[in-house]
Amino acid sequence: MKDFVIFTDGDVDLPDAYLADISYLPQYYYFDESIIYGDEKKLTRDEFFDQLSRQRAYTAGVNPGLVEQRFEETLKAGKDILCITVSSGLSGSHNTICMVAAALREQYPEAAIEIIDSLSASLASGFLCIDAIEMKRQGKTLAETAEEIRRRVGLIDVFFVVDDFKYLVQGGRVSPAVGKIGDFLDIKPILTMREGKIEPYKKTRGLGVALQNIKRIAEGRKTVRLGAIYVGNTALFDKCKNLIHGDCEAALNLIVSSHVGPNTTGVAIEWADPANDCR
């Protein structure tokens, strides 16, 4: 059986225990175009959020030249490729990776390159990567793994509670007027992903109510994986973690963090498949 390498991009997060089994294609962030971070240059979380408090961050998707280089190195080593990307509705990285893959399929017709749109981000997309890692460990082929991952895309969810509107307004997710009203009324929006895009799930009054709603969501159905997502506010993250009692946790990548700010936390869920509840 031919070996394959599992890739993902910089908008996807995994628990530390799985990082050695995944190959990352970096995405980028910057405050000034003269210094681009995300690959060789990186900021610590503290440095990033300190700078974010003073000026807006901008983000960019994967570098097609680097994707081509990394993929071609894998193919020349005689291995196939499975790449699970952040939602195409959030980033152009999926389409960039697909474009590179299409060109390489012509150059390496004997190789298999599978690109899967997770329709999500952060740890929710990471759960699909974990599934792929575990199937590979079990001896599944690339084709078997890719088929099953595509089926499981519809079984993952992510829910975030945002403690302030500043960064949503800054990134154009909500209008300044809505942001001011939301902060004044202590409205804490719960955000989710629908059809690959960020959408409001519910507006709640007060952070405690929002976290209780997330708890009820997580307890509403049987789960395969449940994880808490840390952004930058440790106290907020601990409140969420203590409510949901998840299986794992991961830090939100700085690209997505730039759009929601440090005062955010959430959960990623992989639901049990009602048609195959024996996993």
C-alpha positions as CSV (number, residue, x, y, z in Angstrom):
1,M,0.0,0.0,0.0
2,K,1.4,3.4,-1.0
3,D,2.1,5.8,1.9
4,F,0.5,9.3,2.0
5,V,1.1,12.5,3.8
6,I,-1.6,14.5,5.6
7,F,-1.5,18.2,5.1
8,T,-3.6,21.1,6.4
9,D,-3.3,24.9,6.5
10,G,-2.6,27.6,9.0
11,D,-6.3,28.2,9.8
12,V,-6.7,24.7,11.2
13,D,-5.8,23.8,14.8
14,L,-5.0,20.4,16.4
15,P,-4.2,19.3,20.0
16,D,-0.5,19.1,20.6
17,A,-0.5,15.3,20.7
18,Y,-1.3,15.2,16.9
19,L,1.0,17.9,15.6
20,A,3.8,15.5,14.7
21,D,1.5,13.7,12.4
22,I,0.4,16.6,10.3
23,S,2.2,18.8,7.7
24,Y,1.2,22.5,7.9
25,L,1.0,24.9,5.0
26,P,1.3,28.3,6.7
27,Q,-1.0,31.2,6.3
28,Y,0.2,34.7,7.0
29,Y,-0.6,37.8,9.1
30,Y,0.8,41.3,9.4
31,F,0.3,44.7,10.9
32,D,2.7,46.4,8.4
33,E,3.3,45.0,5.0
34,S,7.1,45.3,5.6
35,I,7.0,42.4,8.1
36,I,5.0,39.3,7.2
37,Y,4.5,36.7,9.9
38,G,3.3,33.1,9.8
39,D,6.1,31.0,8.4
40,E,9.8,31.8,9.3
41,K,8.8,34.9,11.3
42,K,6.2,34.4,14.1
43,L,4.9,36.4,17.0
44,T,4.2,34.8,20.4
45,R,0.5,35.0,21.4
46,D,1.3,37.8,23.9
47,E,3.2,39.8,21.3
48,F,0.4,39.3,18.8
49,F,-2.4,40.4,21.1
50,D,-0.4,43.3,22.4
51,Q,0.1,44.6,18.9
52,L,-3.5,43.8,18.0
53,S,-4.8,45.9,20.8
54,R,-3.1,48.9,19.1
55,Q,-3.6,48.3,15.4
56,R,-5.5,46.1,13.0
57,A,-4.0,42.9,11.8
58,Y,-4.3,41.8,8.1
59,T,-4.2,38.2,6.9
60,A,-3.3,36.3,3.8
61,G,-3.7,32.7,2.6
62,V,-1.2,30.1,1.6
63,N,1.7,30.9,-0.7
64,P,1.1,28.9,-3.9
65,G,4.8,28.6,-4.6
66,L,5.4,27.1,-1.1
67,V,2.4,24.7,-1.5
68,E,3.8,23.5,-4.8
69,Q,7.3,23.0,-3.3
70,R,6.0,21.1,-0.3
71,F,3.6,18.9,-2.4
72,E,6.3,18.2,-5.0
73,E,8.8,17.1,-2.4
74,T,6.2,14.6,-1.1
75,L,5.4,13.3,-4.6
76,K,9.1,12.9,-5.5
77,A,9.5,10.9,-2.3
78,G,7.0,8.4,-3.7
79,K,4.1,9.4,-1.4
80,D,0.6,10.5,-2.1
81,I,-1.2,13.6,-0.6
82,L,-4.3,14.2,1.5
83,C,-4.9,17.8,2.3
84,I,-7.8,19.0,4.6
85,T,-8.3,22.7,4.3
86,V,-10.0,25.5,6.1
87,S,-13.4,26.4,4.7
88,S,-13.3,27.8,1.2
89,G,-16.0,30.2,2.5
90,L,-13.5,31.8,4.9
91,S,-10.2,31.8,2.9
92,G,-8.9,31.6,-0.6
93,S,-6.4,29.0,0.5
94,H,-8.6,26.0,-0.5
95,N,-8.9,27.2,-4.1
96,T,-5.1,28.0,-4.2
97,I,-4.3,24.5,-3.0
98,C,-6.7,23.0,-5.5
99,M,-5.1,25.0,-8.3
100,V,-1.6,23.7,-7.3
101,A,-2.9,20.2,-7.0
102,A,-4.5,20.3,-10.5
103,A,-1.2,21.3,-12.1
104,L,0.8,18.6,-10.2
105,R,-1.7,15.9,-11.2
106,E,-0.7,16.6,-14.8
107,Q,3.0,16.4,-14.0
108,Y,2.6,13.3,-11.7
109,P,-0.3,11.3,-13.3
110,E,0.6,8.2,-11.3
111,A,0.2,10.1,-8.0
112,A,-3.0,10.6,-5.9
113,I,-3.7,14.0,-4.5
114,E,-6.9,14.5,-2.5
115,I,-8.0,18.0,-1.4
116,I,-11.0,18.2,1.0
117,D,-12.8,21.4,2.0
118,S,-13.6,21.0,5.7
119,L,-16.3,23.8,5.5
120,S,-15.1,24.8,9.0
121,A,-12.0,26.1,10.8
122,S,-9.8,25.8,13.9
123,L,-10.3,22.7,16.0
124,A,-13.4,21.6,14.1
125,S,-11.4,21.2,10.9
126,G,-8.6,19.7,13.1
127,F,-11.0,16.9,14.2
128,L,-11.2,15.8,10.6
129,C,-7.4,15.8,10.5
130,I,-7.4,13.6,13.6
131,D,-9.8,11.2,12.0
132,A,-7.5,11.0,9.0
133,I,-4.4,10.4,11.2
134,E,-6.2,7.7,13.1
135,M,-7.4,6.0,9.9
136,K,-3.9,6.1,8.4
137,R,-2.6,4.5,11.6
138,Q,-5.2,1.7,11.2
139,G,-3.8,1.0,7.7
140,K,-6.6,2.6,5.7
141,T,-5.7,3.6,2.1
142,L,-5.7,7.2,0.9
143,A,-8.9,6.5,-1.1
144,E,-10.6,5.0,1.9
145,T,-9.5,7.8,4.2
146,A,-10.5,10.6,1.9
147,E,-14.0,9.0,1.3
148,E,-14.7,8.7,5.0
149,I,-13.4,12.3,5.8
150,R,-15.7,13.7,3.1
151,R,-18.6,11.9,4.7
152,R,-17.7,13.3,8.2
153,V,-17.5,16.9,7.1
154,G,-21.2,17.2,7.8
155,L,-20.7,15.9,11.4
156,I,-18.5,18.7,12.7
157,D,-19.5,22.0,14.3
158,V,-17.8,24.9,16.0
159,F,-19.4,27.5,18.3
160,F,-17.7,30.7,19.6
161,V,-18.8,33.2,22.2
162,V,-17.4,36.7,21.5
163,D,-17.0,38.9,24.6
164,D,-16.7,42.2,22.7
165,F,-17.5,43.5,19.2
166,K,-14.3,45.4,18.6
167,Y,-12.6,42.9,16.4
168,L,-15.8,41.9,14.6
169,V,-16.3,45.5,13.7
170,Q,-12.7,46.0,12.8
171,G,-12.8,43.1,10.4
172,G,-16.2,44.2,8.8
173,R,-18.1,41.2,10.3
174,V,-20.6,43.6,11.9
175,S,-21.3,47.4,11.5
176,P,-19.9,49.9,14.0
177,A,-23.5,50.8,15.0
178,V,-24.4,47.2,15.8
179,G,-21.1,46.9,17.7
180,K,-21.9,49.9,19.9
181,I,-25.4,48.7,20.6
182,G,-24.2,45.2,21.3
183,D,-21.5,46.4,23.8
184,F,-24.0,48.8,25.5
185,L,-26.6,46.0,26.0
186,D,-24.0,43.4,27.0
187,I,-25.0,41.2,24.1
188,K,-22.7,38.2,23.6
189,P,-23.1,36.7,20.2
190,I,-22.6,32.9,19.7
191,L,-21.1,32.4,16.3
192,T,-21.0,29.1,14.3
193,M,-20.2,27.9,10.8
194,R,-23.0,27.2,8.3
195,E,-22.3,26.0,4.7
196,G,-18.7,27.1,5.2
197,K,-19.3,30.6,6.4
198,I,-19.4,32.3,9.9
199,E,-22.9,33.1,10.9
200,P,-24.6,34.2,14.1
201,Y,-26.1,31.3,16.0
202,K,-27.7,33.1,18.9
203,K,-27.6,36.5,20.7
204,T,-27.4,36.2,24.5
205,R,-27.4,38.8,27.3
206,G,-24.3,38.3,29.4
207,L,-21.2,36.0,29.1
208,G,-22.5,33.5,31.6
209,V,-25.7,32.9,29.7
210,A,-23.7,32.5,26.4
211,L,-21.5,29.9,28.0
212,Q,-24.4,28.0,29.4
213,N,-25.9,28.0,25.9
214,I,-22.8,26.5,24.5
215,K,-22.9,23.9,27.2
216,R,-26.4,22.9,26.3
217,I,-25.5,22.7,22.6
218,A,-22.6,20.3,23.4
219,E,-24.8,18.2,25.6
220,G,-27.6,18.0,23.0
221,R,-26.4,15.0,21.1
222,K,-23.9,12.2,21.4
223,T,-20.4,13.4,20.4
224,V,-17.3,11.6,19.1
225,R,-14.9,14.5,20.0
226,L,-15.5,17.6,22.0
227,G,-12.8,20.2,22.5
228,A,-12.4,23.7,24.0
229,I,-10.7,26.4,22.0
230,Y,-8.3,28.9,23.7
231,V,-7.8,32.3,22.2
232,G,-6.1,34.8,24.5
233,N,-8.2,35.3,27.6
234,T,-7.3,32.5,30.0
235,A,-10.0,33.2,32.6
236,L,-12.7,33.0,29.8
237,F,-11.2,29.8,28.4
238,D,-11.2,28.2,31.9
239,K,-14.9,29.1,32.3
240,C,-15.7,27.4,29.0
241,K,-13.5,24.4,29.7
242,N,-15.0,23.8,33.1
243,L,-18.5,23.8,31.7
244,I,-18.1,21.5,28.7
245,H,-15.6,18.9,30.1
246,G,-14.2,18.2,26.6
247,D,-11.8,15.5,25.5
248,C,-9.1,17.9,24.3
249,E,-8.2,21.5,23.8
250,A,-6.3,23.6,21.2
251,A,-5.2,27.2,20.8
252,L,-6.9,29.2,18.1
253,N,-4.4,30.1,15.3
254,L,-3.5,33.8,15.1
255,I,-5.0,34.2,11.7
256,V,-8.5,33.6,12.9
257,S,-7.7,35.2,16.3
258,S,-7.2,38.5,14.5
259,H,-10.9,38.5,13.5
260,V,-12.4,37.7,16.9
261,G,-9.9,39.1,19.4
262,P,-8.5,37.6,22.6
263,N,-11.8,37.8,24.6
264,T,-13.3,34.8,22.8
265,T,-13.6,31.1,23.5
266,G,-15.6,28.2,22.0
267,V,-16.0,24.5,21.4
268,A,-15.4,22.2,18.5
269,I,-17.7,19.2,18.2
270,E,-17.6,16.1,16.1
271,W,-21.1,14.5,16.4
272,A,-21.7,10.8,16.4
273,D,-23.1,9.6,13.1
274,P,-26.7,8.4,13.8
275,A,-26.3,5.9,10.9
276,N,-23.1,4.5,12.4
277,D,-23.1,4.9,16.1
278,C,-20.6,2.2,17.0
279,R,-17.5,4.4,16.6
